[in-house]
Structures are given as C-alpha cells and as structure tokens.
C-alpha cells in the first residue's frame, strides 16, 4: 500500500511538473509571438521601417507554442476522440480502452521521439538566413513534445492501471475531460 501511495504521489508530481512547464512555454512563446507582431507593426507603420528578423522569430517560436499546447492537452486528458468514445462505455470498458490507448501512445510517442532526435541533429546544420539560428531549434520542440507525450501517456497508464484510478469522463469540463 505504501508503494502504491508513493507511486501515486510521484505520478501526480510528474504530471504537475509537465503542466507547469507547458504553461510556461505557452506563455513565453505566446508573449514572444505577440511582441514580435507589435514591434513589427510599430516599426512598419509608425517609424516607416522594417525589422528584418520579424519573419524568422515566429518560425522559431511557433513550434514551441504548439508543443506546449499539445502536451498540456495530453496531460489534462483533452483528447476529443477519447472523450466521445469513453462517454459511451461503462466504467470497466473505459478502463480497458484507456489502458490500451495510453499504453500504445506511450510506446508510439517514445519511438517517434527517438527517431525525431535524428531529424533534430540533421536540421542543426541548417541555419536561418538573418539570425543564423540552427534549424534544430524547431525540431527540438517536436522531439521534446514526443517524449513528453510519451511520459504523459505512461503516467496515465500507471494511474488507470496500477493505481486503479477511476476513468472519469466530463465532456463539459474546461480543465480536462478524461481524468
């Protein structure tokens, strides 16, 4: 029982850590994208000039913005297909389907992450025209997203499988639907 309690605490701490990290990435990249837009509009229409890097900065920030949102949705259980299917099943069916989905997702995302490392290394040789930033920055977001999605699926698998948490479906919940 102590092992189960410790495991449950560890899983929840991992999920909270992922959620805090993703919210931070979303805020930083979102404000960064907004700042680039505001500065570019100000320089173009007020000063009558241009910011050369204005086209490259969103290309660097947007993959991180997407990564933060995807992983945040995964850690909260906001999968539309899962919500609709889970809603139709009895509690035992929800548990089985949840274990299948999260088990497969953990493996698939880990494999994708592993292969994405190779793409990240290849893209490191490419540099942006103006800022000379390696192309691996965007691919690193993709790679990290795959590994974090795998970790989210693994923690959900542990919660629903080993810890026997109930698979609750609340399609109206703003913070998460399958928890």
Protein Blocks (a to p, Z undefined) as FASTA:
>chain_A
ZZmmmmmmmmmmmmmmmmmmmmmmmmmmmmmmmmmmmmmmmmmmmnopacfklmmmmmmm
mmmmmmmmmmmmmmnopafklmmmmmmpcfklmmmmmmmmmmmmmmmmmmmmmmmmmmmm
mmmmpccfklopafklmmmmmmmmmmmmmmmmmmmmmmmmmnopacdddfkbmkbcbZZ
